[in-house]
Amino acid sequence: MRFIFIILLATSTFTNAQNNYPQDYFSNPLEIPLILSGTFAELRSNHFHSGLDIKTQQRRGLKVKASASGFVSRIKVSHFGYGKALYITHPNGYTTVYAHLQKFAPEIEAYIKKAQYKKESYEIELFPSAETLQVIKDSIVAFSGNSGGSGGPHLHFEIRDKAERPMNPMLFGMDVTDTTNPVINSIFAYPMDENSFINKSNTKQKLRLIPLKNGDYTVENIEAYGKIGFGIETTDRQNLAANKNGVYNIQTFINGSKNFELDFKQFSFSETKHINQLIDYEYYKTKKKRIQKLFKKNNPLSLLKNPENDGYLNIKDSTYSVYKIRVSDFKNNESWVTVSVKGTKNSITKPKQIKTTPYFINASETTNLKEGKISVDIYKDTFYTNFYLDFAVNNDTLKLHEDVFPAKKSFTINYDISAYSDADKSKLYIARLIGYKNYPSYSNTKRKGTILSTYTKTLGTFALATDTLKPTIKPSNFKKGQWLSNFRYLKVKIDDELSGISKYRATVNGKWILMEYDYKTKTLTHDFNDGIVTDTKNNLKVIVTDNVGNSSTFETLFYRK
C-alpha cells in the first residue's frame, strides 16, 4: 500500500524543481534524437558522472552544435579523461561542456593547433578571451568522437553553473523518452553497532527481494533490534536504450515519515570523491556491484538531503515498523520497496567477527608505520572510519591491507633504495600488485635522493619493480622509403610493457610535428593537413620515453609530393 500524501509531495517537489531552470534556453547539441548511454550523477569508479553521455549511433564525426550562444572559454586536450573537450560560457552564467570530441570546428581547430605547435605539445589547456571565439546557438563547434577515457563513440555533455558545479541537463528541458520504472536489483540491511542485529545476526544481510504484480517490490519480513540501516542496488533505463543507467532520486520513509533522501540534481567536483563512502565500498571491490547506502555515515555529500536521524532506524523490542524506499527517474517513473520490521530483542547467534592486528588506524590521527626499508605515512582524516590494518613487509613487498576501505585523500609509501647500485636505482619504481597474477601496475613514483615515494588512495599490496626494457616503436600504416603523397595521416604504434609511456616527441627533417596519442590503440597520428611536412624527402624521428627514463628512438625515411 502506498501513501498518497507522499506521492503528491514528491510530485510537487519534482514539478517545482523543474521550474527553477530555463526550459528553452539550451538545445540538443546533436542533430539526432537524444538517446543516452549514461545519465547525470550515475555511479562511476571514484566519481559521479558529471553529465549526459549521448549516443552517436556508434559513429564518430557527428556534428556537435553549440547548445546556446556564448563564447569558447576553455579548450583542453589530454590523452586521458575528457580527451578533446570544449567549454562554452553563456550570457545567463551557465557553461556547457562537450567532451571526447574527434576534432573541433575549423576556426577552433586552427586556434588550438597554433598553440600546440607553439608549445610543441599535444596536451594543452587554453582559456580564450570572451572576444576570441564567439559562437551562436546551433552553430557547429566540433565533431563527436571517442577521445580520452571514452569507452566507445559518444558525446559527453554537461551544464555547469557559475560555481563550476555540474547540474543535471535534464532540468533544463533536455527531453529523453522514458516510460520505464527503475529496477531494484537487491536490498541489504546493516547492523550499525555491536548491540544491533538483523535476523539474529550482527553482520550485513542480503534480503530476499520479492517482485509484486504492480511492478513494486517487497522483501521477506525481518526481525531486528537496535540501530540499523539499509542499502539498495538499483538502476534505470530509457525506452530506446538497453543501458543500465543511474536513477534520479531515492527517498526512504519509516512509518510514513521521510527519513532520508538522495537527490541527483547537482554536485561539486570537490565532493565527487565521497562516492566511495556512499556505496558499500568493500562489496563493490569484492563483488563489482554498487550498493548505495541509505544512511549518512561520515559522508559530507551535498546530494544527501537533510536525513532524519542520518537515515538510521532505531528498532525497539516488541515493535512493528514499515520501511519504504521510493526510487524514481527524471520522468517520475517510480518503484517502491516495502520492508516490514519486527522489533525483537533476541540474543545474537552470529556476531560480527573483527580481525585485530597490532596496527589500528584512528581516522582522526596521523599514523606512521615503518619496517625495514619501507615506511607508510597516513595523515589524519585520510580514511572515513577507524579500522585494524594489515601491515607486513617481506623484502621489497608491502602488504597494506586489502582495498576494502575508501580513502578521502592520498597517503604516502616510501622505499629506501640506498642498498641498490646506482645502475639499478634508476630503473626502480613502486608498483601496486593487481589481479591473481600480481601484475605490477605502475604507481606514480617520485625519487628524492635514495628515497622512492608514491602517493595513493588505494590500499593493497605494493612492491619495488624494475623496468630495463625500452619502449617499442613501429610504423603502422607505411613502410620505410614509401611514397605517402596520397596519405592524409601518418601513424606509428608505440608501447611499453612495464612502467608505461611518460612522453614522446616526433620530428620530420628536424621540425616538431603534432602527433595525437590514443592510448587505447597505442597509436600516434600526424595529420599531413597541418602543412608542416613540405619536402619531398623526409626523415621521421620519434623518441619515446617510459616512466623510469628508458628511451627508444625510431628513424625512417618517407617521400611525399
N, C-alpha and C positions, 0 to 999 in steps of 0.2 A: 504494500500500500504506500502511495506517495503522499507527501504533504503538499496540498495545493498552494498554501501560502508561500512555501519555499520556492516552488516553481515560478510563481508570479514575481517574487522578489528577484530571483535570478534573471528572469526575462527582462524586468525593468532595469536592472543594473546593466545588463548587456546592451539594451537599447540606448540608455543614456550615455554609455561609454562610446557608442558609435558616433553620437552627435558632437563629440568634443574634437573631432578631427575633420579637416576639409575633405569632402567626399568626391569632388570633381576636379581637383587640382592636379593629381598625378595620374598619368595614363599607363597602360600596359607598355613596357619597354620593348616588346617584341611585336611582330606583325602576325603572330599566330595566337590562338587562344591560350589562356593561362592554364597549364597543367603542371602540377607540382611533383617534384621528386623529394622535396624537403620543405618542411614548414618552419615558421618562426619559433625560436626558443626550443626546438627539438633537442633531445638529449644526444650530445656527441661526446667523443673522447676528450675529457678535460675542459669542455666548454659547452655553452648553449649555442645553438645555431643562430646567427645574428640576422638572418634574412629569409627570403624565399629562394629555393632552388627551382628554377623554371625549366621544364624540359624543352629541348630544342630538336625534338624528333630524331635523336641520336646523330645529329649533324653538327658540323662546325660551320662558321661563316654566315650565320643568320644575321640580318641587320638588327643592331641594337640602337634604340631610339632614346633621346632624352625624354624622361618621363614628365618633365616640366621645364620651362625656360629658366636660364640661370647662367652660371659661368663655371668652367672647369677649375676647381680649387685645389685639386691634388691629383697626381698621377703617380702610381707606384708599380714598378716592375720587379718581380722577385722570382727566384727559382721555385720557391715553395709557397705555402699559404694561398693567398688570393691570385698568385701568378700576375697577370696583367690586369690592373684594376684602375678604374676611373671614378672620380668623385666630383659631383656637380652640386654646387650650393645654389639655392633658390631664394628669391626675394622674400618668401614667407619664413625664412630662417631654417628650413629643413635642408638636409643634404641627402642626395641619392647616391648609391654606390653600385657599380656594375663590375663584376669580378669574373675571373677565369676566362678572360677575353682571348680571342685569337689574335686580333690586332685592333688598332684604333682607326678612326676615320682619317682620311689623308692629311688634313691640316694638323690634327693632333699627333698623328704618327710622325710627321716631319718635325714637329716641335720636340718630341721625346727623343727621336733618333739624333737630332743635333746635339742634344745634351749628353746622350750616351757616348757619342763619338768624342765629344769634348772631354768627358771624364774617363773615356776608354773603359767603360763598364756596362755590361748588360743590365745588372741590377742597379736601379736608380729610383729616387723619390724626388718629385718636384712639386712646388706649390706656386702655380702661376697666379699672377695678379688678376683682379676682377675684370680688367680690360683686355687681357691677353687672349683668352679662348672663350668667347661668349657663345652660347647655344640657345636655340629656340625649341620650344616643345615639339616633339615628334621628329626633330632632325636626327639624322644618323650620326652617332658619335663613336661607334665601334662595331665589331663583328664578334659574335659569340664563339667560344672555343672550349678548351679543356686544359688551360694553362695552370701552373701551380699545383696545389694539392688536390685538384679535382679528380674524382674517380670515374668520370665519364663526361661527355659533352653536355653542358647545361649553362644557364646564366644564373649567377648568384646576384640577387637584387636586394638592396637594403634601403630603408629610410631611417635617417638619424635626426634627432632633434638638435637644438643649439648647443647642448652639452655633449654632443657626440654619442648620445645613448641610442642604440638601435631600438626601433619600435616595430611592432607588427604591421607590415604594409597592408594587411587586410583591413586595418582600422581606417584606412584612407580610401576605401571603396574598391580596392582590387577584388575582382569577383572571380571565384572559383566554384564550379559546380560541385556541390557536396550535399547529398541527402542520406549519407551513411552514418550510422551511430558508431561511436568509438567502441573498440573491442577491449574487453577485460581479459587479460591472459592469466593472471594469478594474483592472489591476495595472501599477505603474510601478517602474522601477529607477533609482536615483540614484547617480552617482559623487560621492563626498564631497570630493574634493580634486583638484588638478591632476595628480596621479600615478595617479589611478584611472580606469578606463574600463569600459564595458559595450558589447560588440559593436563594439569599436574606436572608440567614441565617448566623449568626456568630457562629454557632455550627457545630460540626463534622457531615459530611453527608455520609451515605452509598449510593453508586451509583449503579444504576441498571445495572448489568452485562449482556451483550448480546453475547452469543457464535456465532461464524461465521462458515460457512461450511468448511473452510480450517483449522479449529482447533484453530484459534486465537480468540480474543475477542475484543469487543468494549464496550463502556458504553454510556448511553444516554448523549447527549450534555449538558454541564453545562454552566451557567453564573457565573462569578466570578470577584472579584476585590481585589487588594492588595496582600499581602504575603500569599501564600497558600502552602500546602504540601499534599502528597498522602501517603497512606498506602495500603498494599496488604496482603491478606491471601492466601498462595499458598503451595502446597505440590507436591511431586513427588513419583513415584513408579517404581519398576523394573519389568521386564517381568514375573519373576517366583514367585513373592510375592505380596500379596494384601495390604501390609503395606503402610500407608501414611507417607512417609519419607520426609526429608528436601531436598531443592534444592541446587545447587552448586553456582549459580551466578545470581545476579539481577542487571540490568542496566536500567537507565532511560534516555530519550532524550527529549529535548524541541526544537521543530522546527529543528530537525536534529542534534543538538549538545548535546553530552553527558553531563549530569549534576549530575549523581550520580551512584555509583557502590558499591555493597555489594558482596565481594568475599570470599568464604568459603574455602580457601586453608590451612590456619593455624591461630592459635591464641595462646595467653599465658594464663595460668591458672589465673594469676593475674587480667586479664581483663574480664574473663568469666562472672563475676557478672553483667557487664554492659548490659547483655541481657535484663534485666528488663527495661532499658531505650530505647533499640532498639524496643521493642514491645510496643504496646498500653497497658500499664500495667493495667489501670482501666478496659478496655474492657476484658482483659484476666481474671481478678479477678471476673468480673460480668457475663461474657458470656462463659468463658472457651475456648475461641478461640484466637489464637495469630495473631495479625495484625502487620506485620513488617513495621515500619516507613521508608519511602523512603526519609528521610531528616535527617540531623545531628543536633540534639538538645541536647547540653550539653553532648555529648557522645564521650569519647576518644577511642572507639573501633578501633583497627587496621584493622578490617575487612572492614571498610568504606574507600574507596579508592579515595582520593582527590576530594571530591564532589564540583562541581561548585556552588557557592552561597549556600553552605551547602545543596544542593538538593532542595531548595525552588524555587518557581516560583513567580515572581513579575508581576502580571497581571495589565495592564493599561486599561483605558477606551477606547472603540472603537477599540479593537484589536482582532485578531483571532490567537490562538495558537494550535499546535498539540503536545500533550504529549504522549510519547510512553514508555511502560515498556517491557523489554525483560527478561524473566525468562528462565534459562537453567539448565539442569542437567549435570553431569560429561561427559556423552557421547554426549553432544552438542545438544540433543533434546531440542527444544525451543518452548515457547509460547509467543505471543505478545499481549499486550493490548493497544488499541488506545483510547485516551481521547481528544475530541475536546472542547476547552475552548474559550468562547466568553467573552471578557472583557467588562463589563457593570457596570458603577458606579451608581447602583440603591441604594435607601435607604434600610437599613436593616429592615426587618419586623419581624425577630426573633433574637433578641440579646441574647448573652450568659448570662445566669444567674449565678452570682458569689455569693455564700453564704459567708458573712463576719462573723467573730467571734472576740472576744477580743484578740485572740491568733494568731499572724501572724508569720509564720516561714520564716525567711530570711536565705536562704541556706548558705550564706557566713558568718553568725554569729552564736555564741553559744546561745542557748535558754534554760533557766532553769524555770521549772514550778513546782508549789507546791500548794497543797491544803490539809488541814488536815494532815493525816499521810502519804500521798503519794507524791512523787516528781518524776519528769522526767527530765533527763539531755540529751539534744540534742546538740551534738557538731557541730562546723562549718563543712561545706561540707558533712554533713550526707545525705542530700537529693539533688536531681538534680535541683530542682526548688523551687521557693517561693510559699507558699500557706497559706490559713487560716485554722487553726487547730481546730477541735472539741476537747475540753478538759473539762472533767467533772468528778467529784468524788462523788460517792454515797456510804457511809460507806466504805467497802473494795473493791468496784468495781470501776475500772478506765476505762472511755470511752476516748480512744485516737484515735479519727477519725475512718475512715474505711480504710481497707487495699487497697487503690487505688493509693498511691504514692510510688514508689520504693525507697529504701534506698541504698546508696553506702556502708555504714558501720553501725555498731550497735549503738544504743542509750541505755540509762540506765533507768530502772524503779526501784525505791526504795520504800520499805514499812517499816515504823517504827512500830515494833510489841511489843514495850515496855509495852503496856496495857494488853497484854496477859499473862496468867500464864506460869510458866516455863514448865509445862507439855504440854501445848498447843503449845508453841513456837517450840518445837522440831518436831512437826508434820505438821507445816505450809509450804506451798510452793506457788510460784507465778504461776498462770495458765493463759493461753490465752483461752478465751471462744470462741468456734468454733461451726459452724452449727446453725440451727434454734433452737436447744435444748440447746445451750450454753454449750456444753460439755467442762469440764475443762481439757485442754491439758497441760501437764507439760512443763513449760519453765525453762530451766536450771537455778537453783536458788542457790545463794551463801548467806551465813549468816556471818555477822561480828557484833558481839555484839547483839544489838537489831534491826539491820537493815538487811532486806532481799532484795537482788538485783538480777535482771536478765538483761542480755544483749540480745537485739533482734533487728532484721532488719525489723520487721513486725509491722505495725500499727494495731489497733483493740481494742477489749475490754479485759481487764485483771482483775483478781480478786485474792484475797487470797483464797487458798483452803486447806483443811485439809485431811490428809491421816493417819488414825489409823488402817488400815487393813493390815495384814501381807500378803506377797506373798503366793501363793499356790504351792505345790509340790506334784506331783503324779507319780507313776511308770507308764510307758507307755506300755512296751512290756514284762513285767514279773510281778509276784506276790511274796509276802513275802514267804520266805522259798523254793522258786522254784530252781530246778536244771537248770543251764544255760550252761551246758557243750557244747551243740551244737550251742550256740548262738555266732554270730560274734559281735553283738552290744548290748549295754545296753542303754536303752532310758528312759528319765524322762521328764515329762511335767512340765513347770514352767510358772507362770503368775502373774501379779499384775494389779489390776483394775484401780488404780488411778495414783500415781506418776510414776509408771513404774519401771522396774528392773534396778538396778545400778550395782550389781556384784553378783557373785556366786562362790562357792567353793565346790569341791567334793573330798572325800577320800574313800579309801577302806582299812580297817584294819589300819587306821591312815596314809596311804600313799596317797599323792596327785595323782589324776588321771586326765588326759586330757579329758575334755568334750567339744565338739563343740556345740555352741549355734546357733540355727537357729531361729531368732526372728519371721520369717514368720509363722513357725509352732509351735513356743513356745516350742521347744524341745532341750534338752541336750542329746548328744550322745557320748558314750565312745566306742572305738574300742578295743576289747579284744586282737587284734593282737599287741597292744603296748607292751604286755608282762609284764605289771605291776601287774595284778591280777594272782597270782600263787598259792594261798592257796585254799583248798577245801571249808572251811567255811569262808564266807566273810561278813563283816559288812560294808554296804554302808552308808555314811553320806553325805548329801547335805545341804548346807546352802545358802540361797538366801536372798539378802537384796535389798530393794527398795530405791528410791531416797531421802526419808526423814529418812531412817535408820531403818524402820520396818524390822525385820528379822524373817525368818522361818527356822526350822531345820527338816529335814526328815531323819529317820534312818530305815534301814531294813536289813534283812539277805537274802543272796542267796548262793547257792552252785555251785561249778564248779570243774570238774576234768580236 
